[in-house]
Structures are given as structure tokens and as C-alpha cells.
Amino acid sequence: MTRVEKKVMSKRGFTILEVVIAMAIIAIVTATAASIMTSAQKSMARSQKSVLAANDIANITECFKYTVGKGENIDEFEEFEQAVVFALGAEQGEFTLTDGVYELGRDGYVITVTVTTTRTEQTVNSVAKDGDGKVIFELTYSQTSE
């Protein structure tokens, strides 16, 4: 082979098979990365929803402690309702009472609050569930009357 022939042979480039294999590898890596990113976003959204629900339920429990649990008329829950609406930044009427159970719809979850009172004890049970009905967070708080 002459020098000119060697120079021409070295400038051939990639074969079509090499290009197809490279594109296939890039596609596999991209699909894997996209799958990982989607999974991470869903996990982050679930975590954020859980934290928000826990915070809302903690606020509801604090409202219960300082309104219903004061030892005054435990049948009067208007102050409790107003405190919850204020603490959670909800609109009046969003924290609704139906059949003895309060409900509050939030972004992506619903909080159900059940208040039970006896002569000696007041209990609030708060449960946050996502759109599928899966429990995100639950808290029960009881206190005795003085």
C-alpha cells in the first residue's frame, strides 16, 4: 500500500453499525436516567405531602388542646373550628362537620378529625389520607378533664 492509499483508508469514518450501536447505548442510558428522575420526583412529592399533613395535624391538635381542652363547655366546638381555620389558613367553611366528623381537603390529601368527649376525657383523632385512601399520617391525642 502506498502512502496515498493509507491516507484515504484512514479517513473512512464510522460504519453505520457503529453509529447504530452508539445510539442504542445512548438511548438505554437516557431511558434509565429518566426513570430514576421520575421515581425521585414521585418520592419527593410523597415526602412533601407527608410532612405537610403531619404539620397540619399537629396544628389541629394544638388548636384542640387550647380550645376544647380548656375545661370549659366541651360541647361547644365553635372556638375549635375557628382556631383550626385560622391556624391552617383555610377558608371559612372548608373545615366542615358531617356526622360528628370534621373534614378538611388540602392539596393532595384529606384530613379527617374525630373529636370524642366524655365527662372526664377529651380525645381528638386526626387522620390524613391521600387520594387513593392510603393513610399518610395519623395522630391521636387525649387529655383528662380537671
C-alpha positions as CSV (number, residue, x, y, z in Angstrom):
1,M,0.0,0.0,0.0
2,T,1.2,3.4,-0.9
3,R,1.3,6.3,1.3
4,V,-1.7,7.9,-0.5
5,E,-3.8,4.7,-0.2
6,K,-3.1,4.6,3.6
7,K,-4.2,8.3,3.9
8,V,-7.5,7.6,2.1
9,M,-8.2,4.4,4.2
10,S,-7.7,6.3,7.5
11,K,-10.4,8.9,6.6
12,R,-13.2,6.4,6.2
13,G,-15.2,7.5,9.3
14,F,-17.6,5.3,11.3
15,T,-19.6,2.5,9.8
16,I,-23.4,2.5,10.1
17,L,-23.2,-0.4,12.6
18,E,-21.0,1.6,14.9
19,V,-23.4,4.6,14.8
20,V,-26.4,2.4,15.5
21,I,-24.7,0.8,18.4
22,A,-23.7,4.1,19.9
23,M,-27.3,5.5,19.5
24,A,-28.6,2.4,21.2
25,I,-26.3,2.8,24.2
26,I,-27.2,6.5,24.5
27,A,-30.9,5.6,24.4
28,I,-30.6,3.0,27.1
29,V,-28.6,5.4,29.4
30,T,-31.2,8.2,28.8
31,A,-34.2,5.9,29.5
32,T,-32.6,4.8,32.7
33,A,-31.8,8.3,33.8
34,A,-35.3,9.4,33.0
35,S,-36.8,6.6,35.0
36,I,-34.6,7.4,38.0
37,M,-35.6,11.1,37.8
38,T,-39.3,10.3,37.6
39,S,-39.0,8.0,40.6
40,A,-37.2,10.6,42.6
41,Q,-39.8,13.2,41.8
42,K,-42.7,10.9,43.0
43,S,-40.8,10.1,46.1
44,M,-40.1,13.7,46.9
45,A,-43.8,14.6,46.3
46,R,-44.9,11.8,48.7
47,S,-42.4,13.0,51.4
48,Q,-43.6,16.6,51.0
49,K,-47.2,15.6,51.3
50,S,-46.4,13.6,54.4
51,V,-44.6,16.5,56.1
52,L,-47.4,18.9,55.2
53,A,-50.0,16.5,56.5
54,A,-48.1,16.0,59.8
55,N,-47.7,19.7,60.2
56,D,-51.5,20.3,59.6
57,I,-52.4,17.6,62.1
58,A,-50.0,18.9,64.7
59,N,-51.7,22.4,64.3
60,I,-55.1,20.8,64.6
61,T,-54.0,19.0,67.8
62,E,-52.7,22.3,69.3
63,C,-56.0,24.0,68.5
64,F,-57.8,21.2,70.3
65,K,-55.5,21.5,73.3
66,Y,-56.1,25.2,73.8
67,T,-59.8,25.4,72.9
68,V,-61.7,22.2,73.7
69,G,-59.3,21.1,76.3
70,K,-59.6,24.2,78.5
71,G,-62.1,22.5,80.8
72,E,-64.9,24.8,79.7
73,N,-68.0,23.7,77.9
74,I,-66.7,20.7,75.9
75,D,-69.9,20.6,73.8
76,E,-69.0,24.0,72.2
77,F,-66.6,23.5,69.3
78,E,-67.1,26.8,67.5
79,E,-63.8,28.1,69.0
80,F,-62.0,25.0,68.0
81,E,-63.3,25.3,64.4
82,Q,-62.3,28.9,64.2
83,A,-58.8,28.2,65.6
84,V,-58.3,25.4,63.0
85,V,-59.4,27.6,60.1
86,F,-57.1,30.4,61.3
87,A,-54.1,28.1,62.0
88,L,-54.3,26.3,58.7
89,G,-55.1,29.3,56.6
90,A,-58.2,27.7,55.4
91,E,-61.3,29.5,54.2
92,Q,-64.4,29.6,56.4
93,G,-66.4,26.5,55.5
94,E,-63.5,24.4,54.4
95,F,-63.3,22.7,57.8
96,T,-66.7,21.0,57.7
97,L,-68.5,18.9,60.3
98,T,-70.5,16.0,58.9
99,D,-72.0,13.3,61.2
100,G,-69.7,14.2,64.1
101,V,-66.5,14.1,61.9
102,Y,-64.6,17.1,60.7
103,E,-63.1,17.1,57.2
104,L,-60.6,19.4,55.5
105,G,-59.4,18.9,52.0
106,R,-55.9,20.0,51.3
107,D,-53.5,19.8,48.3
108,G,-53.5,16.1,47.5
109,Y,-54.8,14.8,50.8
110,V,-57.9,14.9,53.1
111,I,-57.7,15.3,56.9
112,T,-60.5,13.7,58.9
113,V,-60.8,14.8,62.5
114,T,-62.9,12.9,65.1
115,V,-63.4,14.5,68.5
116,T,-64.7,12.3,71.3
117,T,-65.7,13.8,74.7
118,T,-66.8,12.2,77.9
119,R,-67.2,13.7,81.4
120,T,-63.6,13.0,82.2
121,E,-61.7,12.9,78.9
122,Q,-61.5,14.6,75.5
123,T,-59.8,12.9,72.6
124,V,-59.0,14.1,69.1
125,N,-58.1,11.6,66.4
126,S,-56.7,13.1,63.1
127,V,-56.0,11.1,60.0
128,A,-54.6,12.4,56.7
129,K,-55.3,10.2,53.6
130,D,-54.1,10.7,50.1
131,G,-56.4,10.5,47.0
132,D,-56.2,6.7,47.0
133,G,-57.3,6.4,50.6
134,K,-53.9,5.5,51.9
135,V,-53.1,6.8,55.4
136,I,-50.3,9.4,55.2
137,F,-50.2,10.4,58.8
138,E,-52.3,9.8,61.9
139,L,-52.3,11.2,65.4
140,T,-54.5,10.7,68.5
141,Y,-54.3,13.0,71.4
142,S,-56.2,12.5,74.7
143,Q,-56.5,14.6,77.8
144,T,-58.4,14.3,81.0
145,S,-60.7,17.0,82.5
146,E,-59.7,18.6,85.7
